[in-house]
Amino acid sequence: MVAITVILAAVIGTFVLGLGDQIGGSATAGVTVDGDTVTLANTGTADYVYVTDSDGQFGDNMSNVGDSVNLTSGSGTAPYQIIAVGENGEQSLLRTVESIN
């Protein structure tokens, strides 16, 4: 009985104090990879998406549906990582491209 009361008090206290609102989510977006081209399919909760390789950022930020980055247009090397960035700067790895065929 005491344990149930303590658990209920903790849950109610969390909602009343608004602590549950501070939990952040990850940035999400949809991309397609076709051969050597990465295309932004939907922005989800991300402000933009970028591609990086072992040397750093590769290509321009993609912020509009249909924007794309060609992985062979520069001197980048695989593996490439496709990263979504949210409005508060949180980043999420969407996909890793190991090689280009």
Residue frames relative to the residue before (quaternion, step in Angstrom):
aa qw qx qy qz dx dy dz
M 1.0000 0.0000 0.0000 0.0000 0.00 0.00 0.00
V 0.6614 0.4920 -0.2985 0.4810 3.56 0.95 -0.88
A 0.6457 0.5283 -0.3222 0.4474 3.60 0.95 -0.85
I 0.6489 0.5109 -0.3172 0.4661 3.59 0.94 -0.83
T 0.6435 0.5226 -0.3162 0.4613 3.59 0.98 -0.83
V 0.6574 0.5079 -0.3088 0.4632 3.58 0.95 -0.87
I 0.6587 0.5051 -0.3066 0.4658 3.60 0.93 -0.87
L 0.6599 0.4986 -0.3098 0.4690 3.59 0.91 -0.87
A 0.6412 0.5215 -0.3227 0.4612 3.59 0.96 -0.82
A 0.6545 0.5106 -0.3141 0.4607 3.59 0.97 -0.81
V 0.6651 0.4982 -0.3035 0.4662 3.60 0.91 -0.88
I 0.6754 0.4811 -0.2938 0.4755 3.59 0.87 -0.92
G 0.6411 0.5317 -0.3188 0.4524 3.58 0.98 -0.82
T 0.6253 0.5429 -0.3322 0.4516 3.59 1.02 -0.77
F 0.6953 0.4594 -0.2794 0.4769 3.57 0.91 -0.88
V 0.6569 0.5173 -0.3163 0.4481 3.59 0.93 -0.85
L 0.7283 0.4198 -0.2414 0.4848 3.60 0.91 -0.85
G 0.4570 -0.7206 0.4227 0.3053 3.59 1.26 -0.13
L 0.3290 0.7688 -0.4968 0.2323 3.58 1.16 0.39
G 0.6032 0.5753 -0.3532 0.4247 3.58 1.11 -0.53
D 0.6113 0.5682 -0.3451 0.4294 3.59 1.20 -0.50
Q 0.6401 0.5619 -0.3227 0.4127 3.58 1.17 -0.45
I 0.5308 0.6198 -0.4155 0.4019 3.57 1.23 -0.16
G 0.2240 -0.8085 0.5340 0.1049 3.58 -0.55 1.17
G 0.3633 -0.7149 0.5526 0.2272 3.50 -1.24 0.46
S 0.5429 -0.5948 0.4763 0.3530 3.51 -1.29 0.13
A 0.5282 -0.5994 0.4913 0.3469 3.54 -1.21 0.52
T 0.0837 -0.7939 0.6015 0.0284 3.57 -1.00 0.85
A 0.1054 0.7596 -0.6383 0.0664 3.54 -1.23 0.55
G 0.3437 -0.7237 0.5561 0.2210 3.54 -1.27 0.31
V 0.0093 -0.7900 0.6127 -0.0203 3.56 -0.90 0.94
T 0.2084 -0.7289 0.6292 0.1712 3.52 -1.30 0.40
V 0.1682 -0.7540 0.6273 0.0988 3.53 -1.13 0.72
D 0.0282 0.7893 -0.6086 0.0768 3.54 -0.61 1.21
G 0.8099 -0.0968 0.0129 0.5783 3.56 -0.21 1.29
D 0.7925 -0.2588 0.2169 0.5078 3.55 -0.54 -1.19
T 0.6228 0.5382 -0.3345 0.4589 3.60 1.27 0.31
V 0.1696 -0.7466 0.6385 0.0785 3.55 -0.97 1.01
T 0.0457 -0.8082 0.5867 -0.0206 3.58 -0.73 1.11
L 0.4135 -0.6923 0.5374 0.2470 3.57 -1.01 0.89
A 0.2122 -0.8089 0.5415 0.0861 3.58 -0.54 1.20
N 0.7689 -0.1376 0.0665 0.6208 3.60 1.12 -0.68
T 0.4892 -0.7043 0.4423 0.2627 3.55 -1.07 0.74
G 0.2435 -0.7913 0.5325 0.1764 3.62 1.14 -0.35
T 0.7588 -0.3105 0.2537 0.5132 3.60 -0.73 -1.06
A 0.5236 0.6564 -0.3999 0.3674 3.59 1.28 0.07
D 0.4497 -0.6445 0.5439 0.2940 3.55 -1.23 0.55
Y 0.7786 -0.1334 0.0986 0.6052 3.54 1.07 -0.77
V 0.2894 -0.7165 0.6102 0.1748 3.54 -1.37 0.26
Y 0.0130 -0.7927 0.6091 0.0239 3.56 -1.07 0.70
V 0.3641 -0.7037 0.5719 0.2125 3.53 -1.32 0.43
T 0.0482 -0.7932 0.6070 0.0110 3.55 -0.99 0.83
D 0.1609 -0.7440 0.6347 0.1330 3.55 -1.26 0.44
S 0.7766 -0.3488 0.2251 0.4739 3.59 -1.20 -0.24
D 0.6831 0.4769 -0.2821 0.4759 3.61 1.23 -0.41
G 0.6932 -0.4257 0.2932 0.5022 3.62 1.22 -0.17
Q 0.7965 -0.2833 0.2031 0.4940 3.57 -1.27 -0.38
F 0.1622 -0.7807 0.6024 0.0356 3.51 -1.06 0.94
G 0.8223 0.1241 -0.1079 0.5448 3.60 -0.57 1.07
D 0.6395 -0.5309 0.4046 0.3814 3.56 -1.36 -0.05
N 0.6016 -0.5202 0.4507 0.4054 3.55 -1.32 0.28
M 0.2458 -0.7370 0.6096 0.1571 3.55 -1.12 0.73
S 0.0199 0.8341 -0.5490 0.0498 3.59 -0.52 1.16
N 0.7188 0.3618 -0.2280 0.5481 3.58 1.27 -0.24
V 0.5651 -0.5889 0.4515 0.3607 3.55 -1.05 0.79
G 0.7517 0.3394 -0.2858 0.4879 3.55 -0.86 1.02
D 0.5009 0.6221 -0.4401 0.4104 3.59 1.23 -0.28
S 0.0327 -0.8167 0.5761 -0.0017 3.58 -1.04 0.72
V 0.2200 -0.7291 0.6339 0.1352 3.51 -1.36 0.41
N 0.2585 -0.7490 0.5920 0.1472 3.56 -0.89 0.97
L 0.3797 -0.7770 0.4615 0.1975 3.56 -0.52 1.19
T 0.7011 0.4481 -0.2827 0.4771 3.63 1.13 -0.40
S 0.5072 0.6854 -0.4102 0.3236 3.61 1.26 0.00
G 0.7592 0.2963 -0.1865 0.5487 3.60 1.22 -0.21
S 0.6530 -0.5102 0.3841 0.4071 3.52 -1.22 -0.46
G 0.3168 0.7849 -0.4813 0.2279 3.59 1.21 0.41
T 0.2056 -0.7699 0.5922 0.1197 3.53 -1.24 0.49
A 0.5275 -0.6241 0.4786 0.3213 3.55 -1.12 0.73
P 0.5650 -0.1304 -0.8109 -0.0795 1.58 -2.26 1.04
Y 0.3280 -0.7106 0.5921 0.1923 3.52 -1.21 0.70
Q 0.1755 -0.7633 0.6113 0.1137 3.57 -1.09 0.72
I 0.2270 -0.7566 0.6025 0.1137 3.55 -0.95 0.96
I 0.0526 -0.8405 0.5360 -0.0592 3.56 -0.49 1.26
A 0.2518 -0.7440 0.6045 0.1326 3.56 -0.99 0.96
V 0.1481 -0.7797 0.6052 0.0622 3.57 -1.04 0.86
G 0.2953 -0.7775 0.5374 0.1400 3.57 -0.77 1.10
E 0.7391 -0.4510 0.2832 0.4125 3.55 -1.34 0.15
N 0.7156 0.4039 -0.2544 0.5100 3.61 1.12 -0.51
G 0.6275 -0.5718 0.3225 0.4186 3.57 1.26 0.28
E 0.4460 0.6778 -0.4770 0.3378 3.60 1.24 0.03
Q 0.1890 -0.7976 0.5686 0.0700 3.55 -1.00 0.87
S 0.0747 -0.7789 0.6222 0.0249 3.54 -1.13 0.76
L 0.3928 -0.6868 0.5609 0.2437 3.53 -0.99 0.88
L 0.2415 -0.7920 0.5479 0.1196 3.57 -0.63 1.13
R 0.7956 -0.1394 0.1612 0.5671 3.55 0.88 -0.95
T 0.2142 -0.7351 0.6251 0.1514 3.53 -1.27 0.51
V 0.1842 -0.7578 0.6188 0.0943 3.56 -0.91 0.98
E 0.3072 -0.8045 0.4877 0.1435 3.57 -0.39 1.28
S 0.8021 -0.0709 0.0711 0.5887 3.57 0.99 -0.75
I 0.3576 -0.7021 0.5723 0.2275 3.53 -1.28 0.40
N 0.1154 -0.8030 0.5832 0.0424 3.56 -0.79 1.03
